[in-house]
């Protein structure tokens, strides 16, 4: 690493002015109304559980949609709209449903609504849930409060998939009426119902008076406020304009800890940050780095993960070599963080017949942290013979561009799932809906399909060892850089906040004094 690289301080900000401007016009607060204001670091993508793929969207969904199952702080699977489950055989899952639940439009949540929602997740064009529940063969309405799901083959991951968006149940009436526009006015069974959305600014929800678990809801209104700069989010928190922020930059943690009126809640997450290489998705994949694994390996070897974490994140994150976090029983501890090797990187460029400097473009979200990561990478890889160009785009626009293949390298994060399949299949399988680089390997597909069916923990873990050896060590389809740490902060007026490893903000039990 160039010794001149140090953490760049943020440009001086007129924080008071920026904080006020960031909030824009808001609905007036009614007398006595518990109006909770939650700061998001990015504008969510579409508010449709079938078509969405962002963490910010999942945070908003936590107020709008219930799922068949949820996970608690220990990552145990617990019933939500379901009241339990039983496996009639290794391929047949019986799910009884909660009585007396209504959608926000007044229609009943029943077995037919569950059948409709899961089939929509499975079959709708553009669905990001298809890969998550693709083992589902049929879903049968047994009676109004029971469904039976038959799988094509046994699945170690299927039940876990129903704890997130694939398990979210939406109003059939509203979905049929709206079609692909359902995300403009989503209708679920959650504790809050949709009010309005102003792009790049805010999403507003209000309390659902008919919520089945109303005793746990103590807020009347929530405004999800989009503020991309962590320093500005913290300024709004200090001023009392926000009550909670879902993400705080490590560089802001000490300031918050020094305040009597603010609290930090940090947990190890389930996901990772890394680089996706465009190997087979459109014109950009035909650039040299997409076509030659030696160039991708050279780029990876030019990176110093530890230094990146120290420079940008105050050393708070842990370097990664795989998509499964150290807390998982499927983590391969024997995989060591690759040492930076500029000499070997240069040699690989030479072996590939490339004349340095090789021009490469990386797409990142347009926020200070992501840009700083890219700038430090830029300095690192230049020493190995890469001329790294940075393309900063609005977050949701970047997701759409990635699907279209409009990138060479894409720096992005994944919030993670309790089961390792949720961190791997969708991104590395040739049919994976989030395989933006269109990486394809028959051996990788075989391993990913096999781990889904393997019920023995030790054998499944060995399949994950094989997966990283193939997809990373041999093919360099991705560069895993570090594991996520969820760092939220809130004012002392907030009660009942329980951080979860998945990074979601559950609104149940939240209070505001």
ABEGO torsion letter per residue (X at the ends): XBAABBBBBBBBBBAAAAAAAAAEBBBBBBBGBBBBBBBBABBBBBBBAAABABAAAAAAAAAABBBABBBBAAGBBBBBABAEBBBABAABBBBBBBBGBBBAAGBBBBAAAAAAAAAAAAABBGBAAAAAAAABABBBBABAABBBBBBABBBAAAAAAAABAAABBBBAAAAAAAEAAAAABBBBABABBBABBBBGABBBBBBBAABAAAAABABABBBBBBBABAAAAAAAAAAGABABBABBBAAAAAAAAABAABBBBBBBBABBBBBBBBAABEAAAABAAAABAAAAAAAAAABBAAAAAAAAAGGABBBBABABBAABAABBAABBBBBBBAAAAAAAAAAAGBBOBBBBBBBBBBBAAAAAAAAAAAAAAAAAGBBBBBBBBBAAAAAAAAAAGBBABBBBBBAEBABAAAAAAAAABAABAABAAGBBBAAAAAAAAAAAABABAAAAAAAAAAAAAAAAAAAGABBBABBBBBBBBBBAABBGBBBBAAGBBBABGBBBX
